Structures are given as structure tokens and as C-alpha cells.
Amino acid sequence: MMKRIFSVVVVLIGIALWTVSGAVQAIQPGKPNVGASSWLLMDYETGQILMEENSSERLPPASLTKMMTSYIIADQLHKGNISNEDKVLISENAWAQNPKLKGSSLMFVEVNKYVSVEDLHRGIVIQSGNDASIAMAEHIAGSEEAFADLMNQYAKRLGMNDTHFMNSTGLPHEQHMTTAQDLAKLARALISDFPEDYSMYSEREFTYSGITQKNRNELLGDTTLGVDGIKTGHTEAAGYCLVSSAEKKNMRLISVVMGTESMNARASESRKLLNFGFRFYTNIKAFAAGKALKQAEVWKGEEEQVGVGLAQDAVLTVLKSEKDQLKANYTMNGKLIAPIKKGQVVGEVHFNMGDKVVKRLPMVALDNVAEAGFFGRMWDSMALWFED
């Protein structure tokens, strides 16, 4: 294998994805005024927080807690540890007549009766049943205390670092806390990890033992927004809370509002956020995974070049008014010396909006390159010596 001794390795190349025509300044919308203690708006596909206020403040989540209870049920179902047909014996702890559940949302299960996992799951998601939550906690972990420990393990796995659960229901406890950011992470995981189970969140009502209860999510059925979930919550300490998700024109958004003053307020403030997001933001697929961005020079290898690109699609959420300002650059991590493995990180692509880097992604080799024979390696060693 022969190379010219004075080959040039390009280490920084600017790729203009779009160009700005003229000197027109992009118009940026002001952040909406949201009547909530804590709130955020996230793009589902990219996980990018589009706007927020006090979203890292630890607050009581009320029945938003049941999102994690439901997530664990879905995970246990998919692992085969439980089945929808399992019959769960209702204990006195989970009995609707338990004094500690008085006045709270209930599925109205009866003590010493058997109820299927599928019915209890719907009772949790649609009816927000505290009794159903305790019954499933005991069925999965043996006790609600053990289930709370399991919830915290799942939270840690999902990166919910400011969350601590004390029960499966969201009933008040001074150490039972989370944040809007953590709830958005959980909502994203619910949708992506268990899409079939997530479809339950769009169901408008559920009937158990002759009692029909409507889903408390006031935004369900809003055809203009495409809301299909997720969960409401309310206690005196938490205020009125709502985690919503909506899909419109191939874009899905997640909104979280905590600590609003009423049921109407949590719905209207969530609607405000979702409308704002769909109106002003868009997703751009800048580069596709596996597509070569350049042919990089390889030293001491059987091949002189290797394609480099991204291991995942590069999708960015940007203001529609600013999309013409988005550019990408990439850097190589020095010279590429064989052997090289497919998927090996060889550089970085960074996306800029003006002078601000808005996203970084690792750039990888798209093929294997084996080491050259003795003479090829020796020749390139000499060439590298002259280059240095």
C-alpha cells in the first residue's frame, strides 16, 4: 500500500446545512406566561426541553406517581414476571374502604376478592385508583414499601435523579417528591418503551363492577392537538397537575404542569404549552445514521480511506424561524491508524445555531479497516514521521 508522503488530514470542515439569505433577523417568540409552580415543554423524539420554569424544583407529584407504578407493571408484563390474566387477591391495605384511602380516587375493589392484573392496570391509568395501585404494588413486590424501593431503582435507571418515591399512589408524604424534568423523562420512557401499554392512556373511561369512571385527563379527545395521554394528579399540597403528550404532523410533544389552581387551569396551561410548541417549533433530520459524511484518510491500513458518519440519526428541534441558521461542523480525533473497527468513535459532529453549540454527536467509522502488511505499515510510519 502506497500513500503520498505529504497527504493532508483535514481535522475541521464546516458543513453548511442551510444558508441565511440576506441579513434578516429571525423573530423569536416570547415564552408564554404559564400559571403553574413548575412546568416544561419537551420534544419527545429528541428529548430536548424547549422551554421551562422551575422544572428542577422538587415538588409532591400526587397521582402523577402512578405513571411509575404503571411503567413498572408494563415492564413486569413484558418480562413475563406477571400476566394480564393473573388474579390479584385484594388485601385490607388495598381495600377501597381502608380509612387512609377515604376521599381519594378509587377503583372500588373489595377485600378478599380476586381482580385481574389487566383490570387493575386500567383502574390505575384511567380511574387513578389508589386501591388498585396498592393491590398491584403488593402483587409485584409483596408490600407497598418494597414496591416503593423498586420504584426508586427504576427512577435511578431512567435518570430521574431528583425523584424519591415513598408509595405507589402519590398520597402525601414529606419525602415523596419529584420534578417536572424527571416526570418528562418518565413520560418519554412510557411512550418509547411500552407503546402498546401506553395506548391505554388514551382510553376515555373504564367500567369495573358496574361503576363507570371517566379518565380525568381533560385534554383527551382534543382533535386539534392530538392529545393521547398521560396523567393527572391532585392533592392539597401538590395542587392540580397534568402530564400531557400530543402528536401532530409527525411531531410529538410532552408537557408537564405542576401546582396549578384548578382542573380547568391545568388543562388550559397544558393546552397553551402544546399549542405554542406545535406553532413555533419543528424537527429537522440533519443527517441519517450510517451515511458517510466524508472519507477519512487511514494510516497503516489495508484501505486508504474509511467512511465516517453517525451511528444514530441527527434530529434537532429548532424554532421554525431559526432553522436557516443551523449549521454543522465536525472534528476528527487526530489521525486514523489501523486497525479500525466499525462503530469506533473517530470524531464529533457539533451543530451550531449562530455561535452556540446546540447538539453534539459522536462520529464513528462506518466500516472495519484491517492492519496493512509489514511494508505498508513501515511506509506509512515513515510518511507520518515526515508529517509530524
RAJO-V359789 format. One record per residue. N is the residue number from 1. RES is the residue in one small letter. SS is DSSP state (h for helix, s for strand, l for the rest). Layout:
n=<N	N>
res=<RES	RES>
ss=<SS	SS>
This chain:
n=<1	2	3	4	5	6	7	8	9	10	11	12	13	14	15	16	17	18	19	20	21	22	23	24	25	26	27	28	29	30	31	32	33	34	35	36	37	38	39	40	41	42	43	44	45	46	47	48	49	50	51	52	53	54	55	56	57	58	59	60	61	62	63	64	65	66	67	68	69	70	71	72	73	74	75	76	77	78	79	80	81	82	83	84	85	86	87	88	89	90	91	92	93	94	95	96	97	98	99	100	101	102	103	104	105	106	107	108	109	110	111	112	113	114	115	116	117	118	119	120	121	122	123	124	125	126	127	128	129	130	131	132	133	134	135	136	137	138	139	140	141	142	143	144	145	146	147	148	149	150	151	152	153	154	155	156	157	158	159	160	161	162	163	164	165	166	167	168	169	170	171	172	173	174	175	176	177	178	179	180	181	182	183	184	185	186	187	188	189	190	191	192	193	194	195	196	197	198	199	200	201	202	203	204	205	206	207	208	209	210	211	212	213	214	215	216	217	218	219	220	221	222	223	224	225	226	227	228	229	230	231	232	233	234	235	236	237	238	239	240	241	242	243	244	245	246	247	248	249	250	251	252	253	254	255	256	257	258	259	260	261	262	263	264	265	266	267	268	269	270	271	272	273	274	275	276	277	278	279	280	281	282	283	284	285	286	287	288	289	290	291	292	293	294	295	296	297	298	299	300	301	302	303	304	305	306	307	308	309	310	311	312	313	314	315	316	317	318	319	320	321	322	323	324	325	326	327	328	329	330	331	332	333	334	335	336	337	338	339	340	341	342	343	344	345	346	347	348	349	350	351	352	353	354	355	356	357	358	359	360	361	362	363	364	365	366	367	368	369	370	371	372	373	374	375	376	377	378	379	380	381	382	383	384	385	386	387	388>
res=<m	m	k	r	i	f	s	v	v	v	v	l	i	g	i	a	l	w	t	v	s	g	a	v	q	a	i	q	p	g	k	p	n	v	g	a	s	s	w	l	l	m	d	y	e	t	g	q	i	l	m	e	e	n	s	s	e	r	l	p	p	a	s	l	t	k	m	m	t	s	y	i	i	a	d	q	l	h	k	g	n	i	s	n	e	d	k	v	l	i	s	e	n	a	w	a	q	n	p	k	l	k	g	s	s	l	m	f	v	e	v	n	k	y	v	s	v	e	d	l	h	r	g	i	v	i	q	s	g	n	d	a	s	i	a	m	a	e	h	i	a	g	s	e	e	a	f	a	d	l	m	n	q	y	a	k	r	l	g	m	n	d	t	h	f	m	n	s	t	g	l	p	h	e	q	h	m	t	t	a	q	d	l	a	k	l	a	r	a	l	i	s	d	f	p	e	d	y	s	m	y	s	e	r	e	f	t	y	s	g	i	t	q	k	n	r	n	e	l	l	g	d	t	t	l	g	v	d	g	i	k	t	g	h	t	e	a	a	g	y	c	l	v	s	s	a	e	k	k	n	m	r	l	i	s	v	v	m	g	t	e	s	m	n	a	r	a	s	e	s	r	k	l	l	n	f	g	f	r	f	y	t	n	i	k	a	f	a	a	g	k	a	l	k	q	a	e	v	w	k	g	e	e	e	q	v	g	v	g	l	a	q	d	a	v	l	t	v	l	k	s	e	k	d	q	l	k	a	n	y	t	m	n	g	k	l	i	a	p	i	k	k	g	q	v	v	g	e	v	h	f	n	m	g	d	k	v	v	k	r	l	p	m	v	a	l	d	n	v	a	e	a	g	f	f	g	r	m	w	d	s	m	a	l	w	f	e	d>
ss=<l	l	l	l	l	l	l	l	l	l	l	s	s	s	s	l	l	l	l	l	l	l	l	l	l	l	l	l	l	l	l	l	l	l	l	l	l	s	s	s	s	s	s	l	l	l	l	l	s	s	s	s	s	l	l	l	l	l	s	l	l	h	h	h	h	h	h	h	h	h	h	h	h	h	h	h	h	h	h	l	l	l	l	l	l	l	s	s	s	l	l	l	l	l	l	l	l	l	h	h	h	l	l	l	l	l	l	l	l	l	l	l	l	s	s	s	h	h	h	h	h	h	h	h	h	l	l	l	l	h	h	h	h	h	h	h	h	h	h	h	h	l	l	h	h	h	h	h	h	h	h	h	h	h	h	h	h	l	l	l	l	l	l	s	l	l	l	l	l	l	l	l	l	l	l	l	s	s	l	h	h	h	h	h	h	h	h	h	h	h	h	h	h	l	h	h	h	h	h	h	h	h	l	l	s	s	s	s	l	l	s	s	s	s	l	l	l	l	l	l	l	l	l	l	l	l	s	s	s	s	s	s	s	s	s	l	l	l	s	s	s	s	s	s	s	s	s	s	l	l	s	s	s	s	s	s	s	s	s	s	l	l	h	h	h	h	h	h	h	h	h	h	h	h	h	h	h	h	h	h	s	s	s	s	s	s	s	l	l	l	l	s	s	s	s	s	s	s	s	l	s	l	l	l	s	s	s	s	s	s	l	l	l	s	s	s	s	s	s	h	h	h	h	h	h	s	s	s	s	s	s	s	l	l	l	s	s	l	l	s	l	l	l	l	s	s	s	s	s	s	s	s	s	l	l	s	s	s	s	s	s	s	s	s	s	l	l	l	s	l	s	l	l	h	h	h	h	h	h	h	h	h	h	h	h	h	h	l>
